[in-house]
Amino acid sequence: MKKLSSILAISALAAGVVVQANAATMQKQGGTLTVPIIATTFVDDFNPYSNAQIDMVRGTMFEPLWAFNVLKGEINWRLAESFSYADDLMSLQINMKKGLTWSDGEVLDASDVVYSLNLGSEDAKLDNTGQWGSGVIKSVVATDANTVLISFNRKDTTVDWYLPSLFVVPQHIWQSVEDKITFKNSKPVGSGPITEVTQVRDNQIEICRNPHYYKADQGLPFLDCIKFRQYSDNSQIQPALINDEIDWGSNFIADIEKTYVEKNPETHGFWYPANDLINVYLNTREQPFSDINFRKAFSMALDRPTIVDLAAYGYPTAESRVTGIGEFFKASFNDKVDKKFDGIASYDPKGAKKMLKKAGYQDIDGDGFLENPDGSKIDFDIQVVNGWTDWVQTVQMITEYLAEVGIKANTKTVDWSIYDLALKEGTYKASINWSATGVDPIAAYREYFLSSRIGQSWHTNHGVSSPAIDALITEYGQISDADRRADILADLMTFTGENLPFIPVFSNPTWYQYNSTRIAGWANADDPYVQPVFYDESRKLIMFERLYAK
């Protein structure tokens, strides 16, 4: 079996254990972390599959097998202690830690992992790793109480990238649940550091330490509880941060240096490392988005640096490429490929108008807006989630720039459920959304184009796909040749630039504010031990484990 966990990662793990052990002798247990969640109301629902309150259960209640610390290039072992691929790359063996228990004291072992993974073969909605839907997994079995063997239908060297997304649930609870999507799971049994729901109100939920957590002998977690507070939008979170009501913010805050840091620079901080690429996804099945010239003109109409400065206070990075990856994957930029598409992401309203005119778009009725070449009206909505104030402002500015070149578009704020469904089902006209990140750029292209992800992913159902592109993405995961992988990425970048199914706007920063009035141990620019993303099971868990009450 081939160990893909490098000596460096193993050394880092060993060092991490020492650090944690030493920290446990220094830090007392106690204290509560308070975080904001944008929602209409809270409900008594802790089902990881329903998405009702996913960020309350992801990682900290249902712990992953392992966590990728992409910022450090390390694997942080959690329920598993190692994994290895077979020499023929047709299977993956997972070695579980021994002595694990669920929060109710029952044994947690390989059978729970097998059960949880196999749920995805029965229902696509339970396939949160996407590996059944992509056709990779052939079977999953436990070879003994601590070993899981995943057999593949084809060679694959990327399955481990997706397994941190698996919700390992207790078989002894879930096997008797008939409808696993609607099940409320109001008395959750989990594996993570916090599992015990002590308070459920419309605007506040508190979840406290797991009485059977496997790291208790290391003094972990240091904190007793996480208190989740409900807010309607970002504008409510800003004063809550300023007034020291919450500890960890993960949302856009207007002019943060003045509105937050200057109020108390000793305890108020923020750090915005680069994150995902933000795109406007277009439904290329419908006019006018079915025309590549229209899509190019759409892109050329946008003044990205001004959008960044005015809608997002300069925190993101304006995108200058249309090849599908942003600053998060900066190391994989390909200047030779990008050069082929020079100008498409540059602000050029005159060029956009010229392109539209040449393609047959004209103002037939004299209202100042263009019609399609067949005479039909152009008037579409760009969807954005209600309450996402920076993105609402971004979309508003996009519609204004489009109007300047004669394109009529509207800002459409919608509830999350509508937004989520429209992206997955491909029923939107245009919608602003992020891109996938993960541990390799192929994760972004997989979500953009892999046909098996259509209907599963927010990023795929724009109408552009290709069997040849599917084959490239599949091949990437079946080889370890770095040169061939670089060639495949170049082909995917070229395909993206040529087809332009989405319009890159900017690379989002990692929205992250912290308050050290009550809690210490935060990742920051001086101690960048993890990218501080609350909405990610791996990175949230790594940081939560470092936090402690002052």
N, C-alpha and C positions, 0 to 999 in steps of 0.2 A: 504494500500500500504506500502511496506517495503522500508524505506529510507536506501540505501546503502552508501550514503555520510555520513561519521561518524561525530560525534561531533567535533573530532579533525580537520577534513578537513574543517568543517564549521567555527570553531574558527580560523583556519589558514586563511581562506578566509576573515573573518572579519578583522583580523589583517593586511592582505595584502591590504585591501581597505584603512585602516588608513595610512599604510606606503605610499601607492601611493598618497593619498590625501596630506600628509605632503610633499612628494617629489615634488608634483606639485607646491606647494607654494615656493619651494626652487629652482627648476630648470626652466630655461627659455626654451621657444620653439625655435627651429632653429637647423641648422646643417644637414649634410648629412653623412650617413653611407655608406662606399664603401666596397663592397665584391666582391670576384672573383668567376667566374663560368667557369668551363672547358667546352668548346663547340667549334665546328667548326666555327660557326657564329651565331649571334643573328638574330631573325626574329620578325616580327610584329605579334606575336601570343601569346595570353594570355588565351588560352583555358585550363582549368585545366584538362580536360579529354584527351587531345591529347598527353600529356607528352612532348610537344615541349620545354617548358621552365617552367617545373613544380616548380622549386625552386624559381621562381620569384612570383608565385601566391599562393603557399602553405602557409596557415596560415596568412601571413601578408596582402594578398589581399582578400582571401576568408577565413574568420575567422571560426574556429571550434565551435561546440556547447559547448564543454569544453575541457580543456587541462589537461593531467596527468603530474604532476611533480613527476616522479618516484623517483628521488633522495631524495625528501623530503616526499614522500608518501602522497601527497596532490592532491586535485582536484582544478584546477584553472577554475572557471566558466567564460564562455565567452558569447556566444549568449544565452545560457540557464542559468537559475539560480538554477536548481535542476533537479534530475530525481529520480524515484522510481519504483521498481518492484512490481507487484501485489503479493498478498499473495500466490497464486498458481504458481507463477513464469512463467505465461503464457503470460505476457505482460509487457511493460515498458512505463511509462508515463514521458514525457519530458515537463518541465515547462519553457517556454521561458521568457526572460526578456521583459518587456513592453517598448514601445516607441522606438523600434529599427527602423532604416531606412537604405536603401541602399545608396550608394554613389551618386546616382542621386536624392536623396530625397524621393523616393517612400518608402512606408511602407514595412518593413521586419517582417513577422510574421510566425505563424505555417504553413500556407499554402505553404510557400516557402520551409520549411523543408520537408513537406509531398511530394511536387513535386520532390525535389531533391532525396529523398530516393527512391521514386517510379520509378525514371529513371533506377535504378539498376534492377528492375523486368522486364524491357523491353529489356535491352541490357546488357549482362554480362560485356562488356567493360566499362559500366558506374556504375558498382557495386563495387565502390572502398572501401566499408566497407566489402565486401565479405559475407554479411549476407543473401542476396538472394541466392547466389550460394551455400552456406552451407545448405540451406533449413530451416533456422531458422525463417525468417520473413514470416508471413501469410498475413498481411495487415498493412497499415499505413494510419491513418486518423487524421484529426484535429478535436478535440472535441469542441474547440472554438478558438478564434484568437491567443491565447497564449499557447495552450496545444496540444501536439502531443501524440497519442496513437499508439504504435507499438505492434501488436498482433503476437504471436509466434505459430508455428506448434508444438512445443514441449517446455518443460521447459528449460529455459536458464537463467543463471546468469552472462553471459559474454558479452552480446551485447553492454553494455556501454563501454567496452574496445575498440571496433572497431569504434564507432561513431565519435571520433575525426578525423578520416580519411575522413568523409563525406564532400564533397564539397557542401555547401549550396549555390545554385545559384539562382539568381532572376527569378522567374517564368515569370514575365512580359516581360523578355528579351528572355529567353531560350525556352519558349513554341512555339515560331514561328520559331525556328531553326530546319531545316529539318535533316541535318547530324551533329550530335553533336560532332562527333570525328574530322571532318575536319574543322569545324567552327573556324575561326581565332580569334574571339573575340578581334579585334584590338582596340575597344573602350570599355574596360571592365567596368562593374558595379559590385562593390564588397562590402563587409561588414567590412573588416579589417582596420587597421590603415593607410595603404597606398594603394591607388587605382588609382591615377591619373597619367597616363603615359605621361610624359613631354618630353621624348627624346627616340628615337629608332634609333640606328646606328648598323652597323654590329658588332662593338666591344664594344658597350656601350648602356645600357638602364637605364633610370632614372624613378622611380615611386615615387610619392609624396603623401602627406597626404590626407586622405579622408575628404572632406569638411563637411560630415554629420556623422562623427564618434561618436559613442554613449558614448565614454569616453572623449570627448572634454572638458566637464565641469570639468574634473579632470586634465586638462592640458596635456592630452595624445593624441597622442604620443609626447614625448619631441622633437624628431628629425623630421625634415621636410620631408626627402626623404631617399630612398635607391638607391644608384648608383651601378648597376651591371656591372662589367667589364669582357670582354671575354678573356680567355687565352687558349692556345692549350694544355698545360699540366702543371704538378706540377713544372717543372724546370723553367717556366716563372713566376710562382707565387712567388717563393722564392725571387728573386731580387725585385719584387714589394713590398713585405712585408718589406724587409730590407730598401728600399728607401722610406718608409712611404707613398706609393701610395694607399694602401688598409688598412682597419681597422680590418676586421674579416676574418681570414683564417681558412679553414676547410679541409685542405689537408696535405698530408705528406710533411714535409720539412726536408731535409737531415741535420743531425748534428745540430739541432736547437739551442742548447746552444751557439755554436760558431758562426754559420752563422747568427743568428738573435738576440738572447738576448744580447750577448756581444757587439753588435754594439751600443746599447742604452738601458742598463738595466733598466733605469727609466721609459721608456715607452713601451718597447718590452717585452711581456710576453707570456707564454703558460701554458696550463693545460691539462693533458691527462688522465682523469678518464677512467676506463674500459668501454668498449662498447661491440659490438656484436662479436660472434664467427665467425672466418673466416675458411671456408672449401673449399676443392676441391671436387666438386660434380661429381659423376661418373655415366655414363649411363649404368645401370646394365642390360639393355636389350641386350647388345652387348658384344662379346668377346673383351678383356679378363675380362672386368668388371663384367660379369655375374658369375664369380667364386669368392666366398667369400675368398678363399685362396689367390687369386691374390690381392684382396682389402686389406687384412690384411698385405700382404707383401709390398704393396704400402705404407701403413702407417708406417711399421717398417723400411722402407728405409730412412725415413726423419729425419734429425738432426734438430729438431725444434728450440732449443736454438740458434744454429748457424745461422739458417735462420733469426730469430728475430734480432740477433746482427748485421749481415752483410747486410741484405736486408732492415731492418727497424730500424736500429740504437738502438736496444734494447728497443724500446718504447712499443711494444705489450708484452703480456704474453704468452710464449710458452705453448701449450696445452698438458696436460698429461692425458686427459680423452678422451674416444671415445663415450661417452654416450649422446652427443648432446647439452649440454649447457656449456657456458664458464663463465668467471669472472663476467659478468654482472649479472648473476643469482647465484652468489657464495653462497648465503644463502640457496639455494636449492640443493647444492651438496649432493650426497648420497655415502658415502665412501664404504658402504657395496656392493652396485651395482658396483661401479667403480672397486672394487677389483677383480671382476669376469673377468675383461678385462685388467688386469695388463700386461704391456709389449707391447700391440699393438700400443700404442702411444710413445713407447721408441725407441731410435735410436739403431737398431740392424740389421745391414746389413748382418751379418752372418746368423742370424735367418731368415731373409727375403729370402736369397738365398736358404737355406735349405728347407723352406716352398715351394718355387717355384719349386724346383727340385722334391720334394715329390709329388707335384700336377701335374707333367708331363711336365713342361716347360723346354725346352732345346734349346741350340744353335745348330740348325741343319746345317746351312750353314757356320758356322765358322766366322761370321762377328762380333762376340762379343756381339750380342744381342739375346735374347731368342725368340723363336717362341711359339705359342700356342700349346697345346697338340695335336691338329689335324694337325699341321705343318704350319698353316697360320701365316703370319707375324704379329708382334706387332709393330705398329708405329702409334701413336696417338698424336693429338694436345691438349694442355690445353689452353682454351680460357681466355683472359684477355683483358680489355678495353685499347685501345691505349691511352697513356698519363698518365695512373695510374702507375707512375714510381716505387713506392715501391712494388706494386703487380706484376709488370712486373719482377722486380728483384727477388721477391719471387718465381714466377713461373720458372724463369730461374734456380734458385738454386734447385727447386724441380726436374726439368728434369735432372740436373747433379747428384743428389742423386739417382734417378731412374736408370740412366745409370750405376752407380756403382754396381747395383745388376742385370744388364743385361736387363733392360727395356728401350726401345727406346720411348722417348716422346719429344715433341717439344713445344716451346712457340709460341702461335699464338695470336698476337695482332689484335683486331678487333674494328670496330666502335661500339658505344653504341647500335645502333639500331639492329645490327647483334647479339650482345651479349645478349641483352634483349630478342629478339625473340627466339634464340636458347635455352635459359634457360626455357622459358615458354612452348615451343613446345617440349622440350626434344630431340632436334636434335644434341646436342653437344656430344662429346666423353667424355671430361672432362672440367670443367670450375670452376675457383675460384670465390667464391661469399660469401657474408656474410650470417648470420642467422637472423631470426626475433628476436626482443627483446620484446617490449611491456611492460605490467604491471605484467605479470605472466609468468613462464616458459612454460605453456601450449601454449603460443603464438608461441614459437619456434617449438614445436612438431606439432602443427596444420599446420604450413606452411611446415614442413618436410613431413608429411604423410597423411593429410586428403584428401581423394580421390576427394572431390568436389573442392579442390584448384588446381588440376592438370589442367594445361593450363592457370591458373590465376597467379600463384606464380612462382617466380624464383627458389624456393627451393624444389618443390614437384615432378617435372617430371623426377625423376631419375630411376623410374621403380620399386621401392619398396613400396608396400601398402598392406593393409590387412583390411578386414571388421571388424575383432576383434579390430584392432587398431583404426579404425574409431569410433567404439562403445565406446572405452575408452575415446577418445578425446571428443566425444559428451557427455558422462556421466559426465565428469569433469565440463562441463559447465551447468549441470543441478542439481548440488548439492552444498551444502555449508559446508559439513562435511570435516573438515581439515584433519582428519586421512585417510579418503577414498581418498581424493585428493592426499595425500602423497603416498599412495599405487599405484595409477594410474601413478603418475610421475615415480615411481620406475619401473613399468612395461614398460613404454615408454623408459626409459633409457636402460633397458635390451634389448628391441627390437632393439634399435638403435645400441648398441654394438654388438649384434649378427648378424645384417644384414649389417652394415657399408656401407650405400649407399653414404656416403661422408666421406672425410678424414679431421678431424679437424687439423688445423695447429697452429693457435694462436688466443688469444682473442685480438681483435683490440683495441687500445686506441681510445678515442674520439679525433680525430685530431682537435685541436683548438688553434689558435694563435690570440692574440689581440694586438692592437696598441692603446695606450692611449694618443697619441700625440694630437688628436682632440676630441676623444670620451671617455667618462668615464661611469662607471656603470657596468663594465664587471664582469661576474662570474669568480671566480678563486679559488685556493686552500684555500685562506683566507676567501672568501665569496662564498661558494659553494651553491648558491641558486637554481641552476638548472644545469642539465647536458647540456653543451653548444653545442648542435647539430644543425647546420644550416639546415640540410636536413630533418628536422622533423617539422611538422606544430606546434606542441604544444610547444616544447622546444625553438624553434626559436622565437615564439611569446612572450613567457614569458621573454626571454632575451631582445628582441627588446624593450619591454615596459620599461625596466629598464635603457636603454642607453640614454645618453644625451650629448650634445655638451659642451665642456669645455669652 
